Each structure stands twice: as structure tokens, then as C-alpha cells.
């Protein structure tokens, strides 16, 4: 086997292995906003059914100029949002993103986002060994869950 073939095989095996470590996704939805809203939020419940500890480290969507993971917190009666750089998900643990808590903050939409559509968002995870995992999820646009 030449070196290129070994490399290609190695890449294939990495990809096949990586999908096994992705969390399961339930209730993926994106809350519809008023027309021309500059910020929208998406929610889902992620469950890490693998044997590996992973962390959610970011999100991307082609439908928005900027995407971040946020947590809503209350400081002296005022609600504020803080960007979360890494949310650990140990083996067997779930991460719930829901209104008033963790969410995927979607900023500056590049297109109209309407009820009934679905929007693709890629979640980025990191394994303990530093390896990155990408999970592409369709979020249904709804008024409420
Ligand atoms: Cu936010």
C-alpha cells in the first residue's frame, strides 16, 4: 500500500468512528421572531450516549452572519446572556437548551426565517483528545415548543 492510500484509509476510519460519538438530538426547534428580527434563538436537547466525554464548543449556520452558544443568567433582577465557550457533556449526560436558559444565539439573518421552514445549524464538539466533531441538525421554525 502506498502512503497516500494509508492516509485516505486513516481519514475514512476517523470519520466512521466520529459519528458514533455524536450526541442524540431531541426537540430541535428555532423560535420564530417578529419580521426583521436581528436575533433569534434555537433550542434542543442533546444526550451524549457515547463512552466519551465531549464538550459543545460552538455552532455555525449559513443562514446567519454570527452564531454563538449562550446562557441566560439573572444578575440583580436583570437578565443577561453570556457566551459559553465550552459546555462539557460527560458520557451519559444530557444538555438541555431551552427558553430562559442555554440557547444557540443566531444573529443577523441572511434570509427570511419563517414558521414552517427548517434551518440547518452545525454544532461543533471537542473530544477530550482534542478531536473535533461536527453535527449538522435541522431545526424546525416554530412559534413555541
Ligand atoms: Cu443569547
Backbone and ligand atoms as CSV (ligand in chain L), in Angstrom:
chain,resi,resn,atom,element,x,y,z
A,1,UNK,N,N,0.850,-1.203,0.000
A,1,UNK,CA,C,0.000,0.000,0.000
A,1,UNK,C,C,0.882,1.249,0.000
A,2,UNK,N,N,0.576,2.189,-0.846
A,2,UNK,CA,C,1.382,3.416,-0.817
A,2,UNK,C,C,0.920,4.353,0.307
A,3,UNK,N,N,1.719,5.390,0.516
A,3,UNK,CA,C,1.452,6.270,1.664
A,3,UNK,C,C,0.109,6.997,1.533
A,4,UNK,N,N,-0.228,7.374,0.311
A,4,UNK,CA,C,-1.475,8.129,0.103
A,4,UNK,C,C,-2.688,7.279,0.474
A,5,UNK,N,N,-2.616,5.987,0.084
A,5,UNK,CA,C,-3.740,5.091,0.390
A,5,UNK,C,C,-3.904,4.897,1.891
A,6,UNK,N,N,-2.792,4.774,2.582
A,6,UNK,CA,C,-2.837,4.605,4.036
A,6,UNK,C,C,-3.475,5.839,4.651
A,7,UNK,N,N,-3.089,7.010,4.165
A,7,UNK,CA,C,-3.635,8.266,4.674
A,7,UNK,C,C,-5.151,8.313,4.437
A,8,UNK,N,N,-5.577,7.963,3.224
A,8,UNK,CA,C,-7.007,8.006,2.869
A,8,UNK,C,C,-7.803,7.047,3.752
A,9,UNK,N,N,-7.262,5.874,3.956
A,9,UNK,CA,C,-7.931,4.879,4.803
A,9,UNK,C,C,-8.056,5.382,6.240
A,10,UNK,N,N,-6.977,5.996,6.710
A,10,UNK,CA,C,-6.962,6.562,8.055
A,10,UNK,C,C,-8.055,7.595,8.225
A,11,UNK,N,N,-8.227,8.463,7.232
A,11,UNK,CA,C,-9.255,9.508,7.275
A,11,UNK,C,C,-10.639,8.884,7.307
A,12,UNK,N,N,-10.830,7.871,6.497
A,12,UNK,CA,C,-12.129,7.208,6.437
A,12,UNK,C,C,-12.478,6.611,7.796
A,13,UNK,N,N,-11.507,5.970,8.417
A,13,UNK,CA,C,-11.752,5.334,9.705
A,13,UNK,C,C,-12.064,6.367,10.782
A,14,UNK,N,N,-11.391,7.502,10.727
A,14,UNK,CA,C,-11.656,8.578,11.687
A,14,UNK,C,C,-13.097,9.061,11.555
A,15,UNK,N,N,-13.555,9.247,10.318
A,15,UNK,CA,C,-14.906,9.749,10.069
A,15,UNK,C,C,-15.942,8.750,10.572
A,16,UNK,N,N,-15.720,7.483,10.257
A,16,UNK,CA,C,-16.667,6.451,10.667
A,16,UNK,C,C,-16.752,6.377,12.179
A,17,UNK,N,N,-15.613,6.521,12.830
A,17,UNK,CA,C,-15.561,6.447,14.280
A,17,UNK,C,C,-16.230,7.669,14.913
A,18,UNK,N,N,-16.040,8.819,14.285
A,18,UNK,CA,C,-16.504,10.071,14.865
A,18,UNK,C,C,-18.023,10.109,15.031
A,19,UNK,N,N,-18.774,9.606,14.047
A,19,UNK,CA,C,-20.234,9.696,14.127
A,19,UNK,C,C,-20.770,8.935,15.340
A,20,UNK,N,N,-20.092,7.885,15.767
A,20,UNK,CA,C,-20.540,7.119,16.930
A,20,UNK,C,C,-20.509,7.956,18.198
A,21,UNK,N,N,-19.695,8.985,18.195
A,21,UNK,CA,C,-19.543,9.791,19.405
A,21,UNK,C,C,-20.464,10.996,19.442
A,22,UNK,N,N,-21.231,11.203,18.395
A,22,UNK,CA,C,-22.129,12.357,18.374
A,22,UNK,C,C,-23.321,12.123,19.293
A,23,UNK,N,N,-23.787,13.172,19.974
A,23,UNK,CA,C,-24.949,13.008,20.842
A,23,UNK,C,C,-26.234,12.787,20.025
A,24,UNK,N,N,-27.247,12.246,20.685
A,24,UNK,CA,C,-28.561,12.197,20.052
A,24,UNK,C,C,-29.242,13.548,20.276
A,25,UNK,N,N,-30.119,13.896,19.358
A,25,UNK,CA,C,-30.754,15.218,19.386
A,25,UNK,C,C,-32.263,15.055,19.473
A,26,UNK,N,N,-32.881,15.725,20.440
A,26,UNK,CA,C,-34.342,15.734,20.547
A,26,UNK,C,C,-34.836,17.169,20.545
A,27,UNK,N,N,-36.059,17.347,20.040
A,27,UNK,CA,C,-36.734,18.650,20.137
A,27,UNK,C,C,-35.928,19.804,19.568
A,28,UNK,N,N,-35.336,19.637,18.399
A,28,UNK,CA,C,-34.580,20.742,17.809
A,28,UNK,C,C,-35.560,21.725,17.174
A,29,UNK,N,N,-35.628,22.935,17.726
A,29,UNK,CA,C,-36.531,23.943,17.166
A,29,UNK,C,C,-35.940,25.331,17.271
A,30,UNK,N,N,-36.380,26.202,16.414
A,30,UNK,CA,C,-35.890,27.577,16.347
A,30,UNK,C,C,-37.096,28.483,16.562
A,31,UNK,N,N,-37.012,29.363,17.545
A,31,UNK,CA,C,-38.165,30.204,17.846
A,31,UNK,C,C,-38.313,31.329,16.814
A,32,UNK,N,N,-39.462,31.352,16.152
A,32,UNK,CA,C,-39.743,32.384,15.162
A,32,UNK,C,C,-39.822,33.746,15.851
A,33,UNK,N,N,-39.291,34.775,15.229
A,33,UNK,CA,C,-39.316,36.115,15.805
A,33,UNK,C,C,-40.198,37.036,14.990
A,34,UNK,N,N,-40.308,38.307,15.413
A,34,UNK,CA,C,-41.052,39.283,14.608
A,34,UNK,C,C,-40.330,39.522,13.282
A,35,UNK,N,N,-41.030,40.056,12.267
A,35,UNK,CA,C,-40.354,40.303,10.984
A,35,UNK,C,C,-39.109,41.175,11.197
A,36,UNK,N,N,-38.067,40.890,10.475
A,36,UNK,CA,C,-36.797,41.630,10.537
A,36,UNK,C,C,-36.074,41.528,11.877
A,37,UNK,N,N,-36.389,40.531,12.661
A,37,UNK,CA,C,-35.660,40.334,13.920
A,37,UNK,C,C,-34.186,40.115,13.599
A,38,UNK,N,N,-33.316,40.757,14.389
A,38,UNK,CA,C,-31.867,40.635,14.144
A,38,UNK,C,C,-31.256,39.475,14.928
A,39,UNK,N,N,-32.013,38.998,15.925
A,39,UNK,CA,C,-31.515,37.900,16.756
A,39,UNK,C,C,-32.612,36.872,16.950
A,40,UNK,N,N,-32.272,35.614,16.778
A,40,UNK,CA,C,-33.211,34.525,17.038
A,40,UNK,C,C,-32.476,33.479,17.879
A,41,UNK,N,N,-33.254,32.579,18.465
A,41,UNK,CA,C,-32.625,31.550,19.286
A,41,UNK,C,C,-33.137,30.176,18.881
A,42,UNK,N,N,-32.264,29.194,18.979
A,42,UNK,CA,C,-32.630,27.807,18.680
A,42,UNK,C,C,-32.336,26.950,19.908
A,43,UNK,N,N,-33.114,25.880,20.042
A,43,UNK,CA,C,-33.052,25.035,21.231
A,43,UNK,C,C,-33.058,23.562,20.832
A,44,UNK,N,N,-32.517,22.730,21.698
A,44,UNK,CA,C,-32.553,21.278,21.500
A,44,UNK,C,C,-32.072,20.609,22.778
A,45,UNK,N,N,-32.385,19.348,22.902
A,45,UNK,CA,C,-31.817,18.549,23.993
A,45,UNK,C,C,-30.813,17.580,23.385
A,46,UNK,N,N,-29.582,17.629,23.882
A,46,UNK,CA,C,-28.505,16.770,23.373
A,46,UNK,C,C,-28.171,15.742,24.446
A,47,UNK,N,N,-28.047,14.491,24.049
A,47,UNK,CA,C,-27.681,13.451,25.010
A,47,UNK,C,C,-26.454,12.710,24.510
A,48,UNK,N,N,-25.435,12.687,25.348
A,48,UNK,CA,C,-24.179,12.025,24.998
A,48,UNK,C,C,-24.270,10.548,25.375
A,49,UNK,N,N,-24.651,9.723,24.405
A,49,UNK,CA,C,-24.803,8.291,24.685
A,49,UNK,C,C,-23.510,7.513,24.450
A,50,UNK,N,N,-22.437,8.231,24.126
A,50,UNK,CA,C,-21.154,7.546,23.891
A,50,UNK,C,C,-20.427,7.325,25.219
A,51,UNK,N,N,-19.289,6.645,25.140
A,51,UNK,CA,C,-18.470,6.408,26.333
A,51,UNK,C,C,-17.455,7.523,26.537
A,52,UNK,N,N,-17.511,8.525,25.651
A,52,UNK,CA,C,-16.511,9.591,25.697
A,52,UNK,C,C,-17.085,10.874,26.284
A,53,UNK,N,N,-16.280,11.578,27.039
A,53,UNK,CA,C,-16.662,12.912,27.477
A,53,UNK,C,C,-16.401,13.872,26.319
A,54,UNK,N,N,-17.390,14.691,26.007
A,54,UNK,CA,C,-17.204,15.673,24.937
A,54,UNK,C,C,-17.655,17.036,25.464
A,55,UNK,N,N,-17.395,18.078,24.680
A,55,UNK,CA,C,-17.871,19.410,25.057
A,55,UNK,C,C,-18.446,20.083,23.815
A,56,UNK,N,N,-19.549,20.769,23.996
A,56,UNK,CA,C,-20.114,21.587,22.919
A,56,UNK,C,C,-19.318,22.887,22.894
A,57,UNK,N,N,-18.677,23.173,21.771
A,57,UNK,CA,C,-17.770,24.329,21.739
A,57,UNK,C,C,-18.190,25.420,20.745
A,58,UNK,N,N,-19.288,25.200,20.017
A,58,UNK,CA,C,-19.711,26.261,19.109
A,58,UNK,C,C,-20.765,25.794,18.140
A,59,UNK,N,N,-21.260,26.746,17.333
A,59,UNK,CA,C,-22.283,26.448,16.342
A,59,UNK,C,C,-22.080,27.365,15.146
A,60,UNK,N,N,-22.513,26.895,13.985
A,60,UNK,CA,C,-22.438,27.691,12.753
A,60,UNK,C,C,-23.702,27.472,11.944
A,61,UNK,N,N,-24.153,28.514,11.255
A,61,UNK,CA,C,-25.266,28.352,10.321
A,61,UNK,C,C,-25.057,29.291,9.144
A,62,UNK,N,N,-25.268,28.774,7.939
A,62,UNK,CA,C,-25.100,29.613,6.750
A,62,UNK,C,C,-26.204,30.651,6.651
A,63,UNK,N,N,-27.298,30.461,7.412
A,63,UNK,CA,C,-28.427,31.387,7.348
A,63,UNK,C,C,-28.212,32.643,8.193
A,64,UNK,N,N,-27.118,32.651,8.990
A,64,UNK,CA,C,-26.863,33.780,9.894
A,64,UNK,C,C,-25.405,34.212,9.803
A,65,UNK,N,N,-25.169,35.531,10.002
A,65,UNK,CA,C,-23.800,36.043,9.926
A,65,UNK,C,C,-22.985,35.616,11.145
A,66,UNK,N,N,-23.668,35.412,12.280
A,66,UNK,CA,C,-22.943,35.089,13.515
A,66,UNK,C,C,-23.766,34.143,14.378
A,67,UNK,N,N,-23.113,33.156,14.938
A,67,UNK,CA,C,-23.803,32.163,15.769
A,67,UNK,C,C,-22.956,31.878,17.010
A,68,UNK,N,N,-23.581,31.916,18.170
A,68,UNK,CA,C,-22.863,31.641,19.425
A,68,UNK,C,C,-23.739,30.782,20.342
A,69,UNK,N,N,-23.103,30.119,21.290
A,69,UNK,CA,C,-23.851,29.409,22.331
A,69,UNK,C,C,-23.928,30.352,23.539
A,70,UNK,N,N,-25.136,30.581,24.025
A,70,UNK,CA,C,-25.340,31.495,25.158
A,70,UNK,C,C,-26.037,30.819,26.318
A,71,UNK,N,N,-25.811,31.399,27.502
A,71,UNK,CA,C,-26.594,31.042,28.673
A,71,UNK,C,C,-27.228,32.323,29.210
A,72,UNK,N,N,-28.534,32.265,29.503
A,72,UNK,CA,C,-29.218,33.407,30.102
A,72,UNK,C,C,-29.055,33.299,31.613
A,73,UNK,N,N,-28.586,34.375,32.216
A,73,UNK,CA,C,-28.432,34.383,33.683
A,73,UNK,C,C,-29.091,35.641,34.245
A,74,UNK,N,N,-29.491,35.570,35.512
A,74,UNK,CA,C,-30.110,36.722,36.146
A,74,UNK,C,C,-29.109,37.363,37.091
A,75,UNK,N,N,-28.842,38.646,36.888
A,75,UNK,CA,C,-27.930,39.386,37.751
A,75,UNK,C,C,-28.700,40.561,38.340
A,76,UNK,N,N,-28.947,40.544,39.644
A,76,UNK,CA,C,-29.709,41.600,40.330
A,76,UNK,C,C,-31.031,41.892,39.617
A,77,UNK,N,N,-31.765,40.848,39.276
A,77,UNK,CA,C,-33.075,41.021,38.668
A,77,UNK,C,C,-33.052,41.350,37.182
A,78,UNK,N,N,-31.856,41.441,36.608
A,78,UNK,CA,C,-31.744,41.755,35.177
A,78,UNK,C,C,-31.234,40.512,34.438
A,79,UNK,N,N,-31.896,40.172,33.347
A,79,UNK,CA,C,-31.466,39.005,32.568
A,79,UNK,C,C,-30.378,39.390,31.581
A,80,UNK,N,N,-29.303,38.627,31.628
A,80,UNK,CA,C,-28.182,38.873,30.715
A,80,UNK,C,C,-27.807,37.564,30.033
A,81,UNK,N,N,-27.154,37.691,28.883
A,81,UNK,CA,C,-26.720,36.491,28.167
A,81,UNK,C,C,-25.196,36.462,28.129
A,82,UNK,N,N,-24.666,35.295,28.405
A,82,UNK,CA,C,-23.207,35.123,28.400
A,82,UNK,C,C,-22.832,34.052,27.394
A,83,UNK,N,N,-21.824,34.355,26.580
A,83,UNK,CA,C,-21.358,33.351,25.624
A,83,UNK,C,C,-20.695,32.198,26.380
A,84,UNK,N,N,-20.960,30.973,25.937
A,84,UNK,CA,C,-20.372,29.773,26.545
A,84,UNK,C,C,-19.361,29.201,25.560
A,85,UNK,N,N,-18.088,29.208,25.952
A,85,UNK,CA,C,-17.035,28.741,25.036
A,85,UNK,C,C,-16.968,27.219,24.977
A,86,UNK,N,N,-17.330,26.554,26.066
A,86,UNK,CA,C,-17.301,25.088,26.094
A,86,UNK,C,C,-18.276,24.583,27.145
A,87,UNK,N,N,-19.220,23.761,26.729
A,87,UNK,CA,C,-20.180,23.164,27.659
A,87,UNK,C,C,-19.896,21.671,27.736
A,88,UNK,N,N,-19.348,21.197,28.862
A,88,UNK,CA,C,-18.985,19.786,28.964
A,88,UNK,C,C,-20.212,18.878,28.979
A,89,UNK,N,N,-20.101,17.772,28.292
A,89,UNK,CA,C,-21.143,16.737,28.307
A,89,UNK,C,C,-20.439,15.422,28.596
A,90,UNK,N,N,-20.494,14.993,29.846
A,90,UNK,CA,C,-19.859,13.718,30.192
A,90,UNK,C,C,-20.645,12.572,29.568
A,91,UNK,N,N,-20.009,11.411,29.478
A,91,UNK,CA,C,-20.666,10.222,28.941
A,91,UNK,C,C,-21.967,9.987,29.687
A,92,UNK,N,N,-23.071,9.860,28.952
A,92,UNK,CA,C,-24.369,9.592,29.564
A,92,UNK,C,C,-25.156,10.832,29.958
A,93,UNK,N,N,-24.518,11.996,29.903
A,93,UNK,CA,C,-25.203,13.226,30.321
A,93,UNK,C,C,-25.962,13.901,29.184
A,94,UNK,N,N,-26.981,14.675,29.575
A,94,UNK,CA,C,-27.753,15.462,28.610
A,94,UNK,C,C,-27.503,16.946,28.825
A,95,UNK,N,N,-27.695,17.685,27.759
A,95,UNK,CA,C,-27.593,19.141,27.805
A,95,UNK,C,C,-28.895,19.670,27.224
A,96,UNK,N,N,-29.625,20.434,28.029
A,96,UNK,CA,C,-30.906,20.946,27.539
A,96,UNK,C,C,-30.800,22.426,27.241
A,97,UNK,N,N,-31.105,22.772,25.999
A,97,UNK,CA,C,-31.165,24.184,25.618
A,97,UNK,C,C,-32.636,24.524,25.498
A,98,UNK,N,N,-33.076,25.529,26.277
A,98,UNK,CA,C,-34.498,25.869,26.303
A,98,UNK,C,C,-34.649,27.348,26.612
A,99,UNK,N,N,-35.828,27.929,26.299
A,99,UNK,CA,C,-36.034,29.360,26.556
A,99,UNK,C,C,-35.743,29.696,28.019
A,100,UNK,N,N,-35.003,30.768,28.247
A,100,UNK,CA,C,-34.643,31.202,29.597
A,100,UNK,C,C,-33.339,30.596,30.090
A,101,UNK,N,N,-32.744,29.710,29.323
A,101,UNK,CA,C,-31.506,29.050,29.750
A,101,UNK,C,C,-30.484,29.042,28.621
A,102,UNK,N,N,-29.916,27.869,28.403
A,102,UNK,CA,C,-28.940,27.737,27.314
A,102,UNK,C,C,-29.648,27.828,25.964
A,103,UNK,N,N,-28.996,28.454,25.008
A,103,UNK,CA,C,-29.576,28.536,23.654
A,103,UNK,C,C,-28.489,28.783,22.622
A,104,UNK,N,N,-28.853,28.504,21.389
A,104,UNK,CA,C,-27.978,28.843,20.269
A,104,UNK,C,C,-28.441,30.212,19.789
A,105,UNK,N,N,-27.584,31.225,19.944
A,105,UNK,CA,C,-27.951,32.583,19.553
A,105,UNK,C,C,-27.592,32.791,18.090
A,106,UNK,N,N,-28.601,33.134,17.324
A,106,UNK,CA,C,-28.434,33.307,15.878
A,106,UNK,C,C,-28.578,34.793,15.567
A,107,UNK,N,N,-27.514,35.398,15.049
A,107,UNK,CA,C,-27.514,36.842,14.841
A,107,UNK,C,C,-27.383,37.213,13.383
A,108,UNK,N,N,-28.058,38.301,13.001
A,108,UNK,CA,C,-28.006,38.867,11.653
A,108,UNK,C,C,-28.374,37.834,10.573
A,109,UNK,N,N,-29.672,37.503,10.503
A,109,UNK,CA,C,-30.093,36.519,9.484
A,109,UNK,C,C,-29.800,37.013,8.068
A,110,UNK,N,N,-29.421,36.082,7.207
A,110,UNK,CA,C,-29.121,36.432,5.808
A,110,UNK,C,C,-30.338,36.198,4.928
A,111,UNK,N,N,-31.424,35.692,5.520
A,111,UNK,CA,C,-32.629,35.371,4.748
A,111,UNK,C,C,-33.829,35.453,5.692
A,112,UNK,N,N,-35.053,35.457,5.150
A,112,UNK,CA,C,-36.247,35.441,5.996
A,112,UNK,C,C,-36.357,34.078,6.672
A,113,UNK,N,N,-36.659,34.099,7.947
A,113,UNK,CA,C,-36.818,32.858,8.706
A,113,UNK,C,C,-38.287,32.788,9.110
A,114,UNK,N,N,-39.050,31.869,8.522
A,114,UNK,CA,C,-40.486,31.834,8.762
A,114,UNK,C,C,-40.956,30.498,9.335
A,115,UNK,N,N,-42.083,30.581,10.064
A,115,UNK,CA,C,-42.686,29.381,10.659
A,115,UNK,C,C,-42.915,28.332,9.566
A,116,UNK,N,N,-42.590,27.102,9.851
A,116,UNK,CA,C,-42.776,26.019,8.890
A,116,UNK,C,C,-41.501,25.660,8.148
A,117,UNK,N,N,-40.531,26.602,8.141
A,117,UNK,CA,C,-39.242,26.304,7.494
A,117,UNK,C,C,-38.395,25.453,8.428
A,118,UNK,N,N,-37.301,24.930,7.888
A,118,UNK,CA,C,-36.320,24.351,8.794
A,118,UNK,C,C,-34.955,24.937,8.451
A,119,UNK,N,N,-34.166,25.182,9.479
A,119,UNK,CA,C,-32.884,25.863,9.318
A,119,UNK,C,C,-31.775,24.909,9.766
A,120,UNK,N,N,-30.736,24.822,8.954
A,120,UNK,CA,C,-29.620,23.925,9.262
A,120,UNK,C,C,-28.580,24.638,10.131
A,121,UNK,N,N,-28.240,24.017,11.224
A,121,UNK,CA,C,-27.198,24.543,12.106
A,121,UNK,C,C,-26.213,23.409,12.383
A,122,UNK,N,N,-24.931,23.719,12.307
A,122,UNK,CA,C,-23.906,22.721,12.632
A,122,UNK,C,C,-23.381,22.984,14.030
A,123,UNK,N,N,-23.412,21.953,14.859
A,123,UNK,CA,C,-22.854,22.074,16.203
A,123,UNK,C,C,-21.444,21.515,16.189
A,124,UNK,N,N,-20.555,22.190,16.905
A,124,UNK,CA,C,-19.159,21.741,16.984
A,124,UNK,C,C,-18.875,21.219,18.393
A,125,UNK,N,N,-18.291,20.028,18.443
A,125,UNK,CA,C,-17.928,19.425,19.726
A,125,UNK,C,C,-16.434,19.161,19.743
A,126,UNK,N,N,-15.892,19.008,20.936
A,126,UNK,CA,C,-14.498,18.615,21.058
A,126,UNK,C,C,-14.411,17.431,22.011
A,127,UNK,N,N,-13.663,16.420,21.599
A,127,UNK,CA,C,-13.434,15.275,22.471
A,127,UNK,C,C,-12.262,15.586,23.398
A,128,UNK,N,N,-12.088,14.765,24.427
A,128,UNK,CA,C,-11.011,15.013,25.396
A,128,UNK,C,C,-9.626,14.972,24.755
A,129,UNK,N,N,-9.503,14.197,23.663
A,129,UNK,CA,C,-8.205,14.126,22.981
A,129,UNK,C,C,-8.007,15.289,22.003
A,130,UNK,N,N,-8.943,16.245,22.001
A,130,UNK,CA,C,-8.792,17.420,21.154
A,130,UNK,C,C,-9.430,17.281,19.781
A,131,UNK,N,N,-9.886,16.072,19.455
A,131,UNK,CA,C,-10.501,15.828,18.153
A,131,UNK,C,C,-11.843,16.575,18.054
A,132,UNK,N,N,-12.093,17.172,16.886
A,132,UNK,CA,C,-13.346,17.910,16.673
A,132,UNK,C,C,-14.400,17.023,16.050
A,133,UNK,N,N,-15.640,17.249,16.426
A,133,UNK,CA,C,-16.774,16.560,15.821
A,133,UNK,C,C,-17.756,17.622,15.351
A,134,UNK,N,N,-18.350,17.404,14.190
A,134,UNK,CA,C,-19.350,18.339,13.667
A,134,UNK,C,C,-20.656,17.575,13.499
A,135,UNK,N,N,-21.745,18.171,13.949
A,135,UNK,CA,C,-23.064,17.542,13.818
A,135,UNK,C,C,-24.011,18.544,13.172
A,136,UNK,N,N,-24.559,18.157,12.026
A,136,UNK,CA,C,-25.463,19.035,11.301
A,136,UNK,C,C,-26.904,18.660,11.634
A,137,UNK,N,N,-27.663,19.637,12.095
A,137,UNK,CA,C,-29.021,19.383,12.579
A,137,UNK,C,C,-29.992,20.352,11.903
A,138,UNK,N,N,-31.178,19.848,11.552
A,138,UNK,CA,C,-32.237,20.721,11.038
A,138,UNK,C,C,-33.149,21.137,12.175
A,139,UNK,N,N,-33.314,22.442,12.335
A,139,UNK,CA,C,-34.175,22.986,13.393
A,139,UNK,C,C,-35.476,23.475,12.749
A,140,UNK,N,N,-36.621,23.010,13.262
A,140,UNK,CA,C,-37.909,23.455,12.752
A,140,UNK,C,C,-38.241,24.830,13.319
A,141,UNK,N,N,-38.662,25.735,12.442
A,141,UNK,CA,C,-39.028,27.083,12.892
A,141,UNK,C,C,-40.472,27.056,13.393
A,142,UNK,N,N,-40.648,27.412,14.672
A,142,UNK,CA,C,-41.971,27.368,15.305
A,142,UNK,C,C,-42.156,28.607,16.176
A,143,UNK,N,N,-43.412,28.884,16.504
A,143,UNK,CA,C,-43.685,29.997,17.436
A,143,UNK,C,C,-43.352,29.602,18.873
A,144,UNK,N,N,-43.636,28.346,19.210
A,144,UNK,CA,C,-43.301,27.856,20.549
A,144,UNK,C,C,-43.073,26.357,20.461
A,145,UNK,N,N,-42.541,25.814,21.552
A,145,UNK,CA,C,-42.223,24.388,21.543
A,145,UNK,C,C,-43.518,23.606,21.617
L,1,CU,CU,CU,-28.371,34.801,23.551
